[in-house]
Amino acid sequence: MVKKQTAGRDQLGTFAPKFAELNDDVLFGQIWSREKELSPRDRSLITVTALIAKGAFEQLPYHMRTAKNNGITKDEIAEVITHLAFYLGWPNSWSAFNIAKKVWDD
């Protein structure tokens, strides 16, 4: 079971209440909770890959920690990032490795 997400409300609730609601209730409350359709592990792998592809490195540490907690191993994340380097570019993978090293070395 996915724990109740409150980051949107905690960080943006008064500034952007609708965005915070969509983040917490729809994205994490409805989409991430559909475990019968895709496991949290698979959703983490997809999300991390998408963030690396977009170069969205500010969000990557949180989602890499979530991926680790959802069972993605150090060897698996290293293989994913290496594979992505040939499709997304070396700089994106290099940046992702710097974040992954911090998360998996904790």
C-alpha positions in Angstrom: 0.0 0.0 0.0 1.3 3.4 -1.0 1.6 5.9 1.9 -0.5 9.0 1.8 1.3 11.7 -0.1 1.3 15.2 1.4 4.3 16.8 -0.3 2.2 18.9 -2.7 0.2 20.4 0.1 3.2 20.7 2.4 5.3 22.6 -0.2 2.7 24.3 -2.4 -0.6 24.1 -0.7 -1.1 27.8 -0.1 0.6 29.0 -3.3 -0.9 26.5 -5.7 -3.6 24.6 -4.0 -5.1 22.9 -7.1 -1.6 21.7 -8.2 -1.0 20.4 -4.7 -4.3 18.6 -4.8 -3.6 17.0 -8.2 -0.1 16.0 -7.0 -1.2 14.4 -3.8 -4.6 13.0 -4.6 -4.5 12.2 -8.3 -0.8 11.4 -9.2 0.1 9.7 -5.9 -3.3 8.9 -4.6 -4.9 7.4 -7.7 -2.1 6.7 -10.2 0.6 5.3 -8.0 -1.9 3.3 -6.0 -2.9 1.2 -9.1 -0.6 -1.7 -8.0 -2.7 -4.3 -9.8 -1.9 -2.7 -13.1 1.8 -1.9 -12.4 3.8 -2.6 -9.3 5.4 0.3 -7.3 8.8 -1.1 -8.4 7.8 -0.8 -12.1 6.3 2.7 -11.6 9.6 3.8 -10.0 11.7 2.4 -12.8 9.5 4.2 -15.4 9.4 7.4 -13.4 13.2 7.5 -12.9 13.7 6.8 -16.6 11.3 9.6 -17.6 13.0 12.1 -15.2 16.5 11.2 -16.6 15.2 11.6 -20.2 13.8 15.0 -19.4 16.8 16.1 -17.5 14.5 16.7 -14.4 17.3 16.2 -11.9 15.7 18.3 -9.1 13.0 15.6 -8.7 15.4 12.7 -9.3 16.8 12.2 -5.8 13.3 11.7 -4.3 12.3 9.3 -7.0 15.6 7.4 -6.8 15.1 7.0 -3.1 11.6 5.7 -3.8 12.9 3.3 -6.4 15.5 2.0 -3.9 12.7 1.6 -1.3 10.6 -0.2 -4.0 13.3 -2.8 -4.6 15.5 -1.4 -7.4 19.0 -2.5 -6.7 22.3 -0.6 -7.2 23.2 -2.9 -10.0 19.8 -2.5 -11.7 19.9 1.3 -11.5 23.5 1.3 -12.9 22.4 -0.9 -15.8 19.4 1.3 -16.5 21.4 4.5 -16.5 24.1 2.9 -18.7 21.5 1.7 -21.2 19.9 5.2 -21.2 23.2 6.9 -22.0 23.0 5.6 -25.6 19.5 6.8 -26.1 19.3 10.0 -24.1 22.9 11.2 -24.1 26.0 10.9 -22.0 25.5 14.1 -19.9 22.0 13.1 -18.7 23.4 9.7 -17.6 26.4 11.2 -16.0 24.2 13.6 -14.0 21.9 10.7 -13.0 24.9 8.6 -11.9 26.0 11.3 -9.5 22.5 11.3 -7.9 22.3 7.5 -7.9 25.7 7.1 -6.2 24.5 9.3 -3.3 21.2 7.4 -3.0 22.6 3.8 -3.2 25.6 4.6 -1.1 23.5 5.7 1.9 
